[in-house]
Amino acid sequence: MPGVRAEGGYAVVPTQIIYPGEEVADHLLELVEVTNPNIAGGYAQSKSQVVGMVSKRTLLPGRTIPLSSVREPFAVKRGSSLRLTFTLGTMTISAAGSPLTDASVGDVIKVRNLDSGAIVSGTVMADGTVQVMAK
């Protein structure tokens, strides 16, 4: 393909400082050609790899974005209100709960049942609920 360097390719770099905890937005990024043959791998090569993610550390303008320096946004926030569900066979029980930590989808967290005050463990689901584990 003309115009594409086989050994270099492209890298995504910020156009301004992105601070830890800040969401990486498309307008803060640009795609640049990699001209350094000795650059370490593991950096974002397309905007789709980092847009919508949250920075885990300060990202500087003009520097590559290591994929290890971004994470998925939290699905649940500490202290918020959410729905706890417990399923056993065809029976499902649900209750109001409040997570004790921020968490992403798939994380196992502790949640306080707002009705009983009991603290239970469960898995964060994609819909923002927590599936409680049987003891």
C-alpha positions, 0 to 999 in steps of 0.5 A: 500500500503506498504511503504506509510504512511497513516498520513504523505504522501509526500511533495515537498521541494526545494534543493536550494533557490528559489527566488521570481519571479523565475520559479520553475523547476523540477531539483530544487525539491525533494520529501520527506516523511513527518514524522511530524504528526503536520505539517500544511496542504496546502503544495505541495505534488507532483512536478506537483503542482509547476513545471512551477509556479513562486515563490511569496516568497523565498522558502528555501531548505528542507522546504515544499512549501505552495501552496499559495507561488506560482502562474501561470506565467504571460501571458502578461508583462507590456510594451510588444506588444499584440493584442486587440480584441473586438467582437460584434456579428459576427464582430471582431475588433483588434488592437495593444496594450500594457498592463499597468501591468503584468497579468495572464490569466483571469485577467482584466487589462488596456491596451493602444491602440497603434493606438489611445492612448486610455486606455481600459480594457479587459480580458487576454486570454490564447493565450496572447491577451486581449478581450476588454470589451464593455462600 
